[in-house]
């Protein structure tokens, strides 16, 4: 193998490593986005439940729940 072939081989290996690293980073970014979406949905659900509880308490307090 001459120097040119060796350089091409190393360049190909480096390209493959960069592509793999890029793929891994994209996977991590997708997982982080999914986690953030899940957290926002959970927080929204908690807010909704709190608001519903507050509305029920207000109805109870004013006698509208009878």
Secondary structure, 3 states (H helix, E strand, C coil): CCHHHHHHHHHHHHHHHHHHHHHHHHHHHHHHHHHHHHHHHHHHHHHHHHHHHHHHHHHHHHCCCC
